[in-house]
Amino acid sequence: MKFGEFTLHIIRECTFKLDGGAMFGVVPKTLWGKTSQCDEQNRVPLACNLLFIETPNANVLIETGMGPRWTERERQRYEVKPLLDYDNFLASIGKCNNDVDAVVISHLHFDHAGGAVAFRENKLVPAFPRARYYVQRGEWEFAHNANARAKGSYRHEDFAPLMEYGVLELIDGDTQIVPGVQVRVTGGHTSHHQVVVFESGDRKGVYFADIIPTKNHLSPPWVMGYDHYPLTSCDIKSEYLATAAEENWLVVFDHEVEVPWGHVKMTGDNKFEWQPLPVQTLAHRQVLDSAVP
């Protein structure tokens, strides 16, 4: 999709499932069950939607998804269904792994950093050899000192090789990655979680990562049980959504299983309404075929 001078692509890396109660926190199932179907194990369907931004200066990949390094037991637990060839991550849009100049990871949980590295000749190496990887320093430090509640979401092998190979950029606070693409620290989901704001010409957009994972999390109080700071998540959602609605930003959801990008509007009763773009804006069959798991 053209976006000013940029070209945007959604790369659907996989579908998977997580517990519905965890995904909606204190919201009772009698409410979230009206919008999100769950299976017999109470799991709701999710996707990993990566955003690839072609700018005049560089190619930026936002997030890396779950990756392929899962045991059969883990695959069954999360019902992980990979949707691409990890040696050719971007084949569906006519690109290759070497075409990526920058990789932005919102935070280091396994469903965002799992595809950052790959096995080559029996060792873990960066999956995108020419890229610099951008992570908040505070997130990196917390991932190595996570408490008992949080440590299960981090797998050190997903990101330790990035430091070993010298491709990791630890950044402090809001930072421009390339002209027109910047990260902003939100906190909420983790203490140093970051979203990506991108702008070209008169158009502006935001990749919300886990601040708003799906369209069913649009209401500010509907935050995940996984969030370390749920009240912060609620406040930051209200702030960003109001701006996105007023300025007509393009909004991208990382875990939405249907069309993951569109716009939000403010209704007369001060609620937010989701308006997805047409499915035809998803340019390749990989996303279309997996829109409904």
C-alpha positions as CSV (number, residue, x, y, z in Angstrom):
1,M,0.0,0.0,0.0
2,K,1.3,3.5,-0.9
3,F,1.6,5.8,2.1
4,G,3.0,9.1,1.0
5,E,6.5,8.3,-0.2
6,F,6.5,5.0,1.7
7,T,5.2,1.6,0.7
8,L,3.7,-0.5,3.5
9,H,3.2,-4.3,3.6
10,I,1.7,-6.6,6.2
11,I,3.6,-9.8,6.6
12,R,1.5,-12.4,8.5
13,E,4.1,-14.6,10.1
14,C,1.9,-17.0,11.9
15,T,-1.4,-17.7,13.7
16,F,-1.5,-18.9,17.2
17,K,-3.8,-19.0,20.3
18,L,-3.6,-17.7,23.8
19,D,-5.9,-18.0,26.8
20,G,-8.9,-15.6,26.5
21,G,-8.8,-14.7,30.1
22,A,-5.2,-13.6,29.9
23,M,-5.8,-11.7,26.7
24,F,-8.7,-9.6,28.3
25,G,-7.6,-9.4,31.9
26,V,-10.3,-8.3,34.3
27,V,-12.9,-8.0,31.5
28,P,-15.4,-10.9,32.1
29,K,-15.9,-13.6,29.5
30,T,-19.6,-12.7,29.3
31,L,-18.3,-9.5,27.6
32,W,-15.2,-10.5,25.6
33,G,-16.9,-13.7,24.5
34,K,-19.3,-11.6,22.4
35,T,-16.5,-10.4,20.2
36,S,-13.8,-13.1,20.4
37,Q,-14.5,-16.7,19.8
38,C,-12.6,-19.2,21.9
39,D,-12.0,-22.9,21.6
40,E,-12.7,-25.7,24.1
41,Q,-9.5,-24.7,26.0
42,N,-10.6,-21.1,26.3
43,R,-8.0,-20.0,23.8
44,V,-8.7,-17.1,21.3
45,P,-7.2,-17.0,17.8
46,L,-4.4,-14.5,17.2
47,A,-1.9,-13.6,14.5
48,C,1.5,-12.1,14.3
49,N,1.3,-9.2,11.8
50,L,4.7,-7.7,11.0
51,L,4.8,-4.3,9.2
52,F,7.4,-3.8,6.5
53,I,8.0,-0.1,5.6
54,E,9.9,0.8,2.4
55,T,11.1,4.3,2.7
56,P,13.3,6.3,0.3
57,N,16.2,5.8,2.7
58,A,15.8,2.3,4.1
59,N,13.7,-0.8,4.6
60,V,12.3,-1.2,8.1
61,L,10.7,-4.4,9.5
62,I,8.6,-4.0,12.6
63,E,8.5,-7.1,14.8
64,T,9.7,-10.6,13.9
65,G,6.9,-12.8,15.2
66,M,7.0,-16.2,16.9
67,G,9.7,-17.8,14.7
68,P,10.1,-21.5,14.0
69,R,12.0,-22.7,17.1
70,W,9.3,-24.5,19.0
71,T,9.0,-28.0,20.4
72,E,6.0,-30.1,19.3
73,R,4.6,-29.7,22.8
74,E,4.8,-25.9,22.6
75,R,3.3,-25.9,19.2
76,Q,0.3,-27.7,20.5
77,R,0.0,-25.5,23.6
78,Y,-0.1,-22.4,21.5
79,E,-1.4,-24.0,18.3
80,V,1.3,-22.2,16.3
81,K,0.8,-22.3,12.6
82,P,3.8,-20.8,10.7
83,L,2.8,-19.1,7.4
84,L,6.1,-18.3,5.8
85,D,9.5,-19.7,4.9
86,Y,11.9,-18.3,7.5
87,D,14.8,-18.5,5.2
88,N,12.9,-16.2,2.9
89,F,10.8,-14.1,5.3
90,L,9.7,-11.5,2.7
91,A,9.3,-13.7,-0.4
92,S,5.6,-12.9,-0.6
93,I,6.5,-9.2,-1.3
94,G,9.4,-9.9,-3.6
95,K,12.1,-9.1,-1.0
96,C,14.7,-11.2,0.8
97,N,16.1,-11.2,4.3
98,N,19.1,-9.2,3.1
99,D,16.9,-6.3,2.0
100,V,16.1,-5.4,5.7
101,D,18.1,-2.4,7.0
102,A,16.4,-2.0,10.4
103,V,14.4,-4.2,12.6
104,V,12.3,-2.7,15.4
105,I,11.2,-4.9,18.2
106,S,8.5,-3.4,20.5
107,H,9.5,-5.6,23.4
108,L,11.3,-8.9,23.8
109,H,8.4,-11.3,24.5
110,F,8.7,-14.5,22.5
111,D,5.8,-13.7,20.1
112,H,7.7,-10.5,19.0
113,A,11.3,-11.5,19.1
114,G,11.1,-15.2,18.2
115,G,11.9,-14.6,14.6
116,A,14.8,-12.3,15.2
117,V,17.4,-15.1,15.0
118,A,17.7,-18.3,12.9
119,F,19.7,-21.5,12.9
120,R,22.5,-21.4,10.4
121,E,25.1,-24.2,10.4
122,N,23.9,-25.4,13.9
123,K,24.2,-22.0,15.6
124,L,21.9,-19.1,16.2
125,V,22.6,-16.0,14.1
126,P,20.6,-12.8,13.2
127,A,17.9,-13.7,10.7
128,F,18.4,-10.4,8.9
129,P,22.1,-10.2,8.3
130,R,22.4,-6.6,7.1
131,A,20.0,-5.1,9.6
132,R,20.5,-3.2,12.9
133,Y,18.0,-4.3,15.5
134,Y,16.4,-1.6,17.8
135,V,15.3,-2.4,21.3
136,Q,14.8,-0.2,24.4
137,R,17.7,-0.5,26.8
138,G,15.3,-0.8,29.7
139,E,13.5,-3.7,28.0
140,W,16.8,-5.5,27.4
141,E,17.8,-5.1,31.1
142,F,14.4,-6.2,32.4
143,A,14.4,-9.3,30.1
144,H,17.6,-10.4,31.8
145,N,16.3,-9.7,35.3
146,A,12.6,-10.5,35.0
147,N,10.7,-11.5,38.1
148,A,8.8,-14.8,38.5
149,R,5.6,-13.4,36.9
150,A,7.3,-12.0,33.8
151,K,10.2,-14.3,33.0
152,G,8.1,-17.0,31.2
153,S,7.5,-14.5,28.4
154,Y,11.2,-14.2,27.6
155,R,13.5,-16.6,25.9
156,H,17.1,-15.4,26.0
157,E,18.0,-17.3,22.9
158,D,15.7,-15.1,20.9
159,F,17.8,-12.0,21.4
160,A,21.2,-12.9,23.0
161,P,22.8,-13.6,19.6
162,L,21.9,-10.1,18.5
163,M,24.3,-8.7,21.1
164,E,26.9,-11.4,20.3
165,Y,27.0,-10.5,16.6
166,G,27.1,-6.8,17.3
167,V,23.8,-5.9,15.5
168,L,21.8,-4.8,18.5
169,E,21.2,-1.0,19.1
170,L,20.0,-0.4,22.7
171,I,18.2,2.9,22.6
172,D,17.0,5.2,25.4
173,G,13.6,6.7,25.0
174,D,11.9,8.1,21.9
175,T,14.2,7.7,18.9
176,Q,14.1,8.2,15.1
177,I,15.1,5.0,13.4
178,V,15.1,6.4,9.9
179,P,13.6,9.6,8.6
180,G,9.8,9.3,9.0
181,V,9.9,6.3,11.3
182,Q,10.3,6.7,15.1
183,V,9.7,4.7,18.2
184,R,8.0,6.1,21.3
185,V,8.1,4.5,24.7
186,T,4.6,3.8,26.1
187,G,5.2,1.5,29.0
188,G,2.1,-0.4,30.0
189,H,2.5,-3.8,28.6
190,T,6.1,-3.8,29.9
191,S,7.9,-0.9,31.5
192,H,9.8,0.0,28.3
193,H,7.4,-1.2,25.6
194,Q,7.6,1.0,22.5
195,V,5.2,1.7,19.6
196,V,6.2,2.8,16.1
197,V,5.0,6.0,14.6
198,F,5.5,6.6,10.9
199,E,4.9,9.6,8.7
200,S,5.3,10.5,5.1
201,G,3.8,13.5,3.3
202,D,0.6,14.4,4.9
203,R,-0.1,10.8,6.2
204,K,0.7,9.4,9.7
205,G,0.3,6.0,11.3
206,V,1.0,4.0,14.4
207,Y,1.9,0.3,15.0
208,F,0.5,-0.3,18.4
209,A,2.2,-3.6,19.2
210,D,0.8,-4.9,22.5
211,I,-0.7,-1.7,23.7
212,I,-3.7,-2.5,21.4
213,P,-3.1,-6.1,20.1
214,T,-6.5,-6.5,18.3
215,K,-9.6,-4.6,17.3
216,N,-11.3,-6.2,20.2
217,H,-9.0,-4.3,22.6
218,L,-9.9,-0.9,21.2
219,S,-11.8,0.2,24.4
220,P,-9.2,1.7,26.7
221,P,-10.2,-0.4,29.8
222,W,-9.9,-3.6,27.8
223,V,-6.3,-4.4,28.6
224,M,-4.5,-7.7,28.8
225,G,-3.8,-9.7,31.9
226,Y,-0.3,-9.9,30.5
227,D,0.2,-6.2,31.0
228,H,2.7,-5.3,33.7
229,Y,1.1,-1.9,34.2
230,P,-2.5,-2.1,33.1
231,L,-3.5,1.4,34.3
232,T,-0.7,2.9,32.2
233,S,-1.9,0.8,29.2
234,C,-5.4,2.2,29.7
235,D,-4.2,5.8,29.9
236,I,-1.8,5.6,26.9
237,K,-4.5,3.9,24.8
238,S,-6.9,6.8,25.5
239,E,-4.3,9.4,24.6
240,Y,-3.1,7.7,21.3
241,L,-6.6,6.7,20.1
242,A,-7.9,10.3,20.6
243,T,-5.0,11.6,18.5
244,A,-5.4,8.9,15.9
245,A,-9.1,9.5,15.5
246,E,-8.7,13.3,15.3
247,E,-5.8,13.2,12.8
248,N,-7.0,10.2,10.8
249,W,-3.9,8.1,11.5
250,L,-3.5,4.7,9.9
251,V,-3.6,2.2,12.8
252,V,-2.0,-1.3,12.7
253,F,-2.7,-4.1,15.2
254,D,0.0,-6.8,15.7
255,H,-2.3,-9.7,16.7
256,E,-5.5,-9.1,14.7
257,V,-6.6,-12.1,12.8
258,E,-8.8,-10.3,10.3
259,V,-7.8,-7.1,8.5
260,P,-5.1,-5.6,10.8
261,W,-5.0,-2.1,9.6
262,G,-7.5,0.8,9.3
263,H,-8.7,3.9,11.1
264,V,-10.4,4.7,14.3
265,K,-13.3,7.2,14.7
266,M,-14.7,8.8,17.8
267,T,-18.4,8.1,18.2
268,G,-21.0,10.5,19.6
269,D,-20.8,8.8,23.0
270,N,-17.0,9.3,23.1
271,K,-16.2,5.7,22.3
272,F,-13.8,4.5,19.6
273,E,-15.0,2.7,16.5
274,W,-12.8,0.5,14.3
275,Q,-13.0,1.0,10.5
276,P,-10.8,-1.6,8.8
277,L,-9.3,-1.0,5.3
278,P,-10.7,-3.2,2.5
279,V,-9.2,-6.7,2.5
280,Q,-7.8,-5.9,-1.0
281,T,-5.2,-3.6,0.6
282,L,-3.5,-6.8,1.9
283,A,-1.5,-7.4,-1.3
284,H,-0.6,-11.1,-1.0
285,R,-2.4,-14.4,-0.5
286,Q,-0.5,-15.2,2.7
287,V,-2.5,-12.6,4.6
288,L,-5.8,-13.2,2.8
289,D,-5.8,-16.9,3.3
290,S,-5.0,-16.6,7.0
291,A,-7.5,-13.8,7.7
292,V,-9.8,-16.2,9.5
293,P,-7.9,-19.1,11.2
